[in-house]
Amino acid sequence: MTRVVLVDDHTLVRHGIRTLLEIAEVEVVGEADDGQAGLEVVAATQPDVVLLDLRMPRYDGLWMLNTLQERGVEVPVLVLTTFDDDTLVLDALRAGARGYLLKDVTVDQLTRAVRTLADGGTLVAPSITSRMLRALRSRPTTADDAPAAQPLTERELEVLRLVAEGLSNREISRALCLVEGTVKNHVSAILLKLAARDRTNAVLRALHLGILG
């Protein structure tokens, strides 16, 4: 069973999400009402996925994402918020979020997203994907955003495109008829060549560099 931590400052929202997830056989192992408390719960429970709101008093979601990165905590974070804002989406992804959904999603969409992240994939709400990509392409490229990258092989490009679509290693292995361990090796090579810290960052860097068109 996938284990989840909920971080949201609204008690009623947390309880509602908990009930819906547990009906779908996703275990909620902890809750927190801000980023600071969220860090403590994550450290204590070691969840498979964190469901994180962005706008919270005191320590907000972006603060928690940045702190997780600084501490080297690699738990997949799925942002679940009411804010449909391109800049906020990009800031969250740059800070390490592996997914971004709005709170108007269905239970099936939410549970599928949770399991996708737990399985190593990424997922951004389709309603904001195209706008996000346009915003990425329109932003000025800096040395930090897009460092010189080593050329990717054709197979690595195939894998990267599927990573950008949110597929997990297992799904990529099926799509390309490869052993899952081989896919993991390709992903590792992609991260190294793009100087990326994780899959989401690799996709962002590839977009800045024009690798994904």
C-alpha positions as CSV (number, residue, x, y, z in Angstrom):
1,M,0.0,0.0,0.0
2,T,1.3,3.5,-0.9
3,R,2.1,5.6,2.1
4,V,1.3,9.3,2.1
5,V,1.8,12.4,4.2
6,L,-0.6,15.3,3.9
7,V,0.6,18.9,4.5
8,D,-2.2,21.4,4.4
9,D,-3.2,24.1,6.8
10,H,-7.0,23.3,6.5
11,T,-8.0,20.5,8.9
12,L,-11.2,19.8,7.0
13,V,-9.4,19.5,3.7
14,R,-6.9,17.1,5.2
15,H,-9.6,14.9,6.7
16,G,-11.5,14.9,3.4
17,I,-8.4,13.9,1.4
18,R,-7.5,11.3,4.0
19,T,-11.0,9.7,3.8
20,L,-10.9,9.6,0.0
21,L,-7.4,8.2,-0.2
22,E,-8.1,5.5,2.4
23,I,-11.2,4.4,0.4
24,A,-8.8,4.0,-2.6
25,E,-6.4,1.9,-0.4
26,V,-3.8,4.6,-0.1
27,E,-2.5,4.8,3.5
28,V,-2.2,8.3,5.1
29,V,0.6,7.9,7.6
30,G,0.9,11.5,8.8
31,E,-0.5,15.0,8.6
32,A,0.9,18.5,9.2
33,D,-0.5,22.0,9.0
34,D,2.6,23.8,7.7
35,G,6.0,23.2,6.1
36,Q,8.0,23.0,9.4
37,A,5.6,20.4,10.9
38,G,5.6,18.6,7.5
39,L,9.4,18.2,7.6
40,E,9.1,16.6,11.1
41,V,6.3,14.2,10.0
42,V,8.2,13.2,6.8
43,A,11.3,12.4,8.9
44,A,9.3,10.4,11.3
45,T,7.2,8.4,8.8
46,Q,9.3,8.1,5.7
47,P,6.3,8.2,3.3
48,D,6.3,7.2,-0.4
49,V,4.7,10.5,-1.4
50,V,4.0,13.9,0.2
51,L,0.8,15.7,-0.8
52,L,1.6,19.4,-0.3
53,D,-0.4,22.6,-0.4
54,L,1.6,25.7,-1.3
55,R,-0.1,28.6,0.4
56,M,0.1,28.1,4.1
57,P,0.8,30.5,7.0
58,R,4.3,30.5,8.6
59,Y,6.2,27.9,6.6
60,D,4.6,27.5,3.2
61,G,4.9,24.8,0.6
62,L,7.8,26.4,-1.4
63,W,9.7,26.7,1.8
64,M,9.2,23.1,2.6
65,L,10.2,22.0,-1.0
66,N,13.4,24.1,-0.8
67,T,14.3,22.8,2.6
68,L,13.8,19.2,1.5
69,Q,16.2,19.9,-1.3
70,E,18.8,21.5,1.0
71,R,18.6,18.5,3.3
72,G,18.9,16.0,0.5
73,V,15.5,14.4,1.2
74,E,14.3,12.8,-2.0
75,V,10.7,12.0,-1.1
76,P,8.4,12.6,-4.1
77,V,6.2,15.6,-3.6
78,L,2.9,16.1,-5.3
79,V,1.6,19.7,-5.0
80,L,-2.1,19.8,-4.5
81,T,-3.4,23.3,-4.5
82,T,-6.2,25.7,-5.6
83,F,-3.7,28.1,-7.3
84,D,-3.5,27.8,-11.1
85,D,-0.6,30.1,-11.6
86,D,2.2,29.5,-14.1
87,T,4.9,31.2,-12.0
88,L,3.9,29.2,-9.0
89,V,3.9,25.9,-11.0
90,L,7.4,26.6,-12.3
91,D,8.7,27.7,-8.9
92,A,7.4,24.5,-7.3
93,L,8.9,22.3,-10.0
94,R,12.2,24.1,-9.8
95,A,12.1,23.5,-6.1
96,G,11.8,19.8,-6.6
97,A,8.1,19.0,-6.8
98,R,7.5,16.0,-9.0
99,G,3.8,16.7,-9.6
100,Y,1.3,19.5,-9.6
101,L,-2.5,19.1,-9.4
102,L,-5.4,21.4,-8.7
103,K,-7.9,20.5,-5.9
104,D,-10.7,20.0,-8.5
105,V,-9.3,16.6,-9.5
106,T,-11.3,13.5,-9.1
107,V,-10.4,10.8,-6.6
108,D,-9.2,8.5,-9.5
109,Q,-7.0,11.2,-10.8
110,L,-5.5,11.9,-7.4
111,T,-4.8,8.3,-6.5
112,R,-3.4,7.7,-10.0
113,A,-1.0,10.6,-9.5
114,V,0.0,9.5,-6.1
115,R,0.9,6.0,-7.4
116,T,2.7,7.5,-10.5
117,L,5.0,9.5,-8.2
118,A,5.5,6.6,-5.8
119,D,6.6,4.5,-8.9
120,G,9.1,7.1,-9.9
121,G,7.1,9.1,-12.4
122,T,6.1,12.8,-12.7
123,L,2.7,14.4,-13.3
124,V,1.4,17.9,-14.0
125,A,-2.3,18.6,-14.5
126,P,-3.0,18.6,-18.3
127,S,-4.9,21.9,-17.9
128,I,-1.7,23.7,-17.1
129,T,1.0,21.7,-19.0
130,S,0.8,23.7,-22.2
131,R,0.9,27.0,-20.4
132,M,3.8,25.9,-18.3
133,L,5.8,24.9,-21.4
134,R,5.1,28.2,-23.1
135,A,6.3,30.0,-19.9
136,L,9.4,27.9,-19.8
137,R,10.3,28.8,-23.4
138,S,9.6,32.5,-22.9
139,R,11.8,32.8,-19.8
140,P,15.4,34.1,-20.3
141,T,17.9,31.3,-20.1
142,T,20.7,31.7,-17.6
143,A,23.9,29.8,-17.0
144,D,22.4,28.2,-14.0
145,D,19.1,27.3,-15.7
146,A,20.8,25.7,-18.7
147,P,24.4,24.7,-18.3
148,A,26.3,23.1,-21.1
149,A,25.1,19.6,-21.6
150,Q,26.7,16.5,-23.0
151,P,24.9,15.1,-26.1
152,L,22.3,12.5,-25.5
153,T,22.1,9.3,-27.5
154,E,19.0,8.5,-29.5
155,R,17.9,6.0,-26.9
156,E,18.4,8.6,-24.1
157,L,16.3,11.1,-26.0
158,E,13.5,8.5,-26.3
159,V,13.7,7.9,-22.6
160,L,13.8,11.6,-21.8
161,R,10.6,12.2,-23.9
162,L,8.8,9.5,-22.0
163,V,10.0,11.0,-18.7
164,A,8.6,14.3,-19.8
165,E,5.3,12.7,-20.3
166,G,5.3,11.5,-16.7
167,L,6.0,7.8,-17.3
168,S,7.7,5.8,-14.5
169,N,10.7,3.6,-15.2
170,R,8.4,0.5,-15.3
171,E,6.1,2.2,-17.9
172,I,9.1,3.3,-20.0
173,S,10.5,-0.2,-20.0
174,R,7.3,-1.5,-21.3
175,A,6.9,1.2,-23.9
176,L,10.5,0.7,-25.3
177,C,10.7,-3.1,-24.6
178,L,13.7,-2.7,-22.3
179,V,14.6,-4.2,-19.0
180,E,13.7,-1.8,-16.1
181,G,17.3,-1.8,-14.9
182,T,18.4,-0.6,-18.3
183,V,15.9,2.3,-18.2
184,K,17.2,3.3,-14.8
185,N,20.7,3.4,-16.2
186,H,19.5,5.6,-19.1
187,V,17.8,7.9,-16.6
188,S,21.0,8.1,-14.5
189,A,23.0,9.0,-17.7
190,I,20.5,11.7,-18.6
191,L,20.7,13.3,-15.2
192,L,24.5,13.3,-15.4
193,K,24.7,14.7,-18.9
194,L,22.1,17.4,-18.2
195,A,23.6,18.2,-14.7
196,A,20.1,17.7,-13.3
197,R,19.4,16.7,-9.7
198,D,16.2,14.8,-10.6
199,R,13.8,13.8,-13.4
200,T,11.7,17.0,-13.2
201,N,14.8,19.2,-13.3
202,A,16.1,17.2,-16.2
203,V,13.0,17.9,-18.2
204,L,13.1,21.6,-17.3
205,R,16.8,21.9,-18.4
206,A,16.1,20.0,-21.6
207,L,13.3,22.4,-22.5
208,H,15.6,25.4,-21.8
209,L,18.3,23.8,-24.0
210,G,15.8,23.1,-26.8
211,I,16.5,19.3,-26.6
212,L,12.8,18.5,-26.4
213,G,11.8,20.9,-29.2
